[in-house]
């Protein structure tokens, strides 16, 4: 399999052993997950399906950020416990992922369940000389990590802009450098707090994924990623802190998916321009929702349009017409080749279309893409 690697800015062979360690950043469950989230996890699902089809065992960890600024702000607004809010939204998320036939992940650990590992890792960043503390807040000092920027390749101006957008608070006066990022911070009076050597507080955003990944998958991951908007600051900071404490490469292959838009703008909870899997599955069968998503290359930015759903439903009908009398064909191998070429699911779908129109049974090929017809 050839797969694009963000850090190396090109398509390279995915060189893995019998067991493939995969980590994908999960949701912050303060609101309902939308179609953009579904697209990310579907792309990693197809990757796993092809690897398993090729004889590999896959272990995919997808974390849950159940304590952070957004979680606590929304729980405060609603007047509910942040863990109750997380449980409610996670139940909805799991139902939606089942609707589009995602494989169960190997593990779905929560940030609140990794506090001991987080505290241990922060201690190790101090031992490595990479962290400093000011008034109970602990920061990672990026100037001491020469490879900072190795994942996203953003310049300093862009990094500062993105840090401000994604809650990095470059204006924080306690920082030695505006790009330094928080590992631990004091909790407000109404926020959860855990005891630490730097005082009662809670973890920063980036440290949870590093601590969980190193604990559950080892020091070097085969594949790690998520949406393209996570490359900086989240994944950049993950790589810096992880490699500082382990002394080993954190990730062999960085896989980032494109962003899904609606009406000319990226879908986001803050803007409210959202489409949900449950809504689409009420208008067409879930297999059509999955097919509509797969008709876009995983690295492509694209916009949802309602006609995509009717087109997918029509394609399913054509594919099913081959089940009774269709002849065996080589289309399964064609789909394998498409997925091995940088996970090109649209090419795989076109191969299935061609085979179906020629009267061949396409059920095995559709199944490889997780579409059971």
C-alpha positions in Angstrom: 0.0 0.0 0.0 1.1 3.5 -0.9 -0.1 6.2 1.4 0.4 10.0 1.6 2.5 11.0 4.7 1.9 14.6 5.9 5.3 14.9 7.5 7.2 13.8 4.4 4.8 15.7 2.0 4.5 12.8 -0.4 3.1 9.3 -1.1 5.3 6.5 0.4 5.0 2.8 1.0 3.2 1.9 4.2 5.8 -0.4 5.7 4.2 -2.4 8.6 4.5 -5.7 10.3 1.8 -8.3 11.1 0.4 -6.0 13.8 -0.5 -2.4 12.7 -0.8 0.2 15.5 -3.2 3.0 14.5 -4.2 6.0 16.6 -6.9 8.5 15.5 -7.9 11.5 17.5 -11.5 11.1 18.7 -14.2 13.6 19.5 -14.7 16.0 22.3 -18.2 15.0 23.3 -19.7 18.3 24.2 -22.1 18.3 21.2 -23.3 15.9 18.6 -20.6 14.6 16.1 -21.3 15.6 12.5 -20.6 14.4 9.0 -17.1 15.8 9.1 -16.2 13.5 12.1 -17.9 10.6 10.4 -15.7 11.1 7.3 -12.5 11.0 9.3 -13.3 7.8 11.1 -14.7 6.2 7.9 -11.4 6.8 6.2 -9.5 5.1 9.0 -12.1 2.3 8.9 -11.4 1.6 5.2 -7.6 1.6 5.9 -8.2 -1.1 8.6 -10.4 -3.1 6.3 -7.8 -3.3 3.6 -5.0 -4.0 6.0 -7.0 -6.9 7.5 -7.9 -8.1 4.0 -4.2 -8.3 3.4 -3.6 -10.4 6.4 -2.6 -7.9 9.0 -4.0 -7.5 12.5 -4.9 -3.9 13.3 -5.2 -2.2 16.6 -6.9 1.2 16.4 -7.1 3.5 19.4 -9.6 6.4 19.2 -9.5 8.6 22.3 -12.3 10.6 23.9 -11.4 14.1 25.1 -13.8 14.2 28.0 -12.2 17.1 29.9 -11.1 20.3 28.2 -12.1 23.9 27.9 -15.0 23.2 25.4 -16.4 20.3 27.5 -16.4 22.3 30.7 -17.8 25.4 29.1 -20.7 23.6 27.6 -21.4 21.6 30.8 -21.4 24.9 32.7 -23.9 26.5 30.2 -26.2 23.5 30.5 -25.9 23.2 34.2 -24.9 19.5 34.0 -21.9 17.4 35.1 -19.3 17.3 32.4 -19.1 13.5 32.5 -22.9 13.1 32.1 -22.7 15.4 29.1 -19.8 13.2 27.7 -21.8 10.0 28.3 -24.9 11.4 26.5 -23.0 12.6 23.4 -20.8 9.4 23.2 -23.9 7.3 23.1 -25.1 9.3 20.1 -21.7 9.1 18.5 -21.5 5.3 18.9 -25.0 4.9 17.4 -24.1 7.0 14.4 -20.8 5.1 13.8 -22.7 1.8 13.9 -25.2 3.1 11.3 -22.4 3.6 8.8 -20.9 0.2 9.6 -17.6 1.2 11.3 -15.5 -1.6 12.7 -15.3 -1.5 16.5 -12.1 0.2 17.6 -9.6 -1.8 19.6 -9.8 0.8 22.4 -11.7 4.1 23.2 -9.9 5.4 26.2 -11.0 8.7 27.9 -8.7 11.5 29.0 -10.0 11.3 32.5 -9.0 7.6 32.7 -5.3 8.4 31.8 -4.5 11.0 34.5 -1.7 8.9 36.1 -0.1 8.4 32.7 -0.5 12.1 31.9 1.2 13.1 35.2 4.0 10.6 34.6 4.6 11.9 31.1 4.7 15.6 32.2 7.2 14.6 34.9 9.4 13.0 32.1 9.3 16.2 30.1 10.8 18.0 33.1 13.4 15.3 33.4 14.2 15.9 29.7 14.6 19.6 30.3 11.7 20.5 28.0 9.1 21.9 30.5 8.8 24.7 32.9 6.2 25.7 35.5 4.7 29.2 36.3 2.0 29.6 39.0 0.8 26.0 38.7 0.7 25.9 34.9 3.2 23.7 33.1 4.4 24.5 29.6 6.4 22.7 27.0 9.2 24.9 25.7 9.2 24.5 21.9 12.5 26.3 21.4 14.3 23.3 23.0 12.8 21.0 20.4 14.6 21.7 17.1 12.2 19.6 15.0 9.1 21.6 16.0 7.2 22.0 12.7 8.2 18.6 11.3 4.6 17.4 11.0 2.7 20.4 9.6 5.5 22.4 8.0 3.8 25.6 9.0 5.9 28.8 9.4 5.9 30.7 12.6 3.3 33.3 11.5 0.9 30.6 10.5 1.6 28.7 13.8 0.7 31.7 15.9 -2.5 32.2 13.9 -3.5 28.6 14.2 -2.6 28.4 17.9 -4.9 31.4 18.6 -7.8 29.8 16.6 -7.4 26.4 18.4 -7.2 27.6 22.0 -3.4 27.7 22.3 -3.5 31.2 23.9 -0.3 32.6 22.4 -1.0 35.8 24.3 -0.5 34.1 27.7 2.1 36.3 29.6 3.4 33.3 31.5 4.9 31.7 28.4 8.5 32.1 27.4 7.5 31.8 23.8 3.9 32.4 22.5 4.1 28.9 20.8 4.8 27.1 24.1 1.9 24.9 24.9 0.2 23.9 28.1 0.8 20.4 29.6 -1.0 21.1 33.0 -3.1 24.0 34.2 -4.9 25.0 37.4 -8.6 24.3 37.5 -11.2 26.9 38.2 -13.4 26.5 41.2 -16.2 24.7 39.4 -13.9 22.5 37.3 -12.6 19.0 38.0 -9.2 18.9 39.5 -6.5 16.2 40.1 -3.6 16.6 42.5 -0.2 16.9 41.1 3.3 18.1 42.2 2.4 21.5 40.5 -0.9 21.8 42.4 -4.4 20.8 41.7 -5.4 21.1 38.1 -6.2 19.4 34.9 -4.3 18.4 31.7 -3.8 20.4 28.6 -5.3 19.2 25.3 -2.2 17.7 23.6 -0.7 15.7 26.4 -3.7 13.3 26.7 -3.2 11.8 23.2 0.6 11.3 23.7 0.1 9.6 27.1 -2.7 7.3 25.8 -0.8 6.4 22.6 2.4 5.6 24.4 0.6 3.6 27.0 -1.7 1.6 24.7 0.3 1.3 21.5 4.0 1.8 22.3 6.6 4.5 21.6 6.2 4.4 17.7 2.9 4.3 16.0 2.5 2.9 12.5 -0.3 5.4 11.5 -1.6 8.4 13.4 -3.9 11.2 12.2 -7.3 12.7 12.0 -8.7 15.7 10.2 -6.3 18.0 8.4 -7.1 20.8 10.9 -5.4 18.8 13.6 -2.0 18.8 12.0 -1.2 22.1 13.8 -1.2 22.6 16.7 -2.4 19.2 18.0 -0.3 16.7 16.2 2.7 18.9 16.0 2.7 19.3 19.8 2.0 15.6 20.3 5.1 14.7 18.2 7.3 17.1 20.1 6.4 16.0 23.6 6.3 12.3 22.7 9.7 12.2 21.1 11.2 14.3 23.9 10.4 11.7 26.5 10.8 8.5 24.4 13.8 9.4 22.3 12.2 7.5 19.4 10.2 8.6 16.3 6.5 9.0 17.4 4.8 8.2 14.1 5.9 6.4 11.0 3.0 7.6 8.8 0.9 10.7 9.4 -2.5 10.4 7.8 -4.8 13.5 7.6 -8.2 13.6 6.0 -9.8 16.5 4.1 -12.4 18.8 5.6 -16.1 18.5 4.9 -18.0 21.7 4.2 -21.6 22.9 3.8 -22.7 26.1 2.0 -19.1 27.1 1.3 -17.7 26.8 4.8 -16.1 24.0 6.8 -18.6 22.2 9.0 -17.9 23.1 12.6 -19.8 23.0 15.9 -19.0 26.7 16.5 -20.6 27.8 13.3 -23.5 25.3 13.5 -23.5 24.5 9.8 -23.8 20.8 10.4 -25.2 17.7 8.8 -25.6 14.6 10.9 -25.4 10.9 10.1 -28.7 10.2 11.9 -30.6 12.7 9.8 -29.2 11.3 6.5 -30.0 7.7 7.6 -33.6 8.7 8.2 -33.8 9.8 4.5 -32.0 6.9 2.9 -30.5 3.6 4.0 -27.2 3.9 6.1 -25.3 2.0 3.3 -26.1 4.9 1.0 -24.7 7.4 3.5 -21.5 5.4 3.7 -21.2 5.1 -0.1 -21.8 8.9 -0.5 -18.9 9.6 1.9 -16.6 7.1 0.2 -17.1 8.8 -3.1 -14.5 11.4 -2.0 -10.8 10.8 -1.7 -9.7 10.9 1.9 -7.4 13.8 1.4 -10.0 15.9 -0.5 -11.8 18.9 0.9 -15.4 18.6 -0.3 -18.9 19.9 0.3 -22.0 17.9 1.3 -24.9 18.2 -1.2 -28.2 16.4 -0.8 -28.0 15.0 -4.3 -25.0 12.9 -3.2 -27.4 10.7 -1.2 -29.8 10.0 -4.0 -26.9 9.2 -6.3 -25.6 6.7 -3.8 -29.0 5.1 -3.3 -29.2 4.6 -7.1 -25.7 3.1 -7.3 -26.7 0.6 -4.6 -29.7 -0.5 -6.6 -27.5 -1.1 -9.6 -25.0 -3.1 -7.6 -27.8 -5.2 -6.1 -29.2 -6.1 -9.5 -26.1 -8.3 -10.0 -26.6 -10.5 -6.9 -28.9 -13.1 -8.4 -27.4 -13.7 -11.8 -24.1 -11.8 -11.8 -21.0 -13.7 -12.8 -17.8 -13.7 -10.7 -15.2 -11.1 -11.8 -11.9 -9.6 -10.9 -13.4 -6.4 -9.5 -12.4 -7.3 -5.9 -8.8 -7.2 -7.1 -9.5 -3.9 -8.8 -10.8 -2.4 -5.6 -7.7 -3.7 -3.7 -5.5 -2.0 -6.2 -7.4 1.3 -5.8 -7.1 1.2 -2.0 -3.4 0.4 -2.3 -3.0 3.5 -4.4 -3.3 6.1 -1.5 -6.6 4.7 -0.3 -8.4 5.8 -3.5 -12.0 4.8 -2.6 -13.6 6.8 -5.4 -11.6 4.7 -7.9 -12.8 1.6 -6.1 -16.4 2.7 -6.4 -16.0 3.3 -10.1 -14.5 -0.1 -10.6 -17.6 -1.6 -8.9 -19.9 0.5 -11.1 -18.2 -0.7 -14.2 -18.4 -4.4 -13.1 -22.1 -4.1 -12.1 -23.1 -2.5 -15.4 -21.2 -5.4 -17.2 -23.4 -7.9 -15.2 -20.7 -9.1 -12.7 -21.5 -9.9 -9.1 -19.9 -7.0 -7.1 -20.9 -8.1 -3.5 -17.4 -9.2 -2.4 -15.8 -5.9 -3.7 -18.5 -3.8 -2.0 -18.0 -5.7 1.2 -14.3 -4.8 1.2 -15.4 -1.1 1.4 -17.7 -2.0 4.2 -20.9 -1.8 2.1 -23.0 -4.9 2.5 -25.4 -5.2 -0.4 
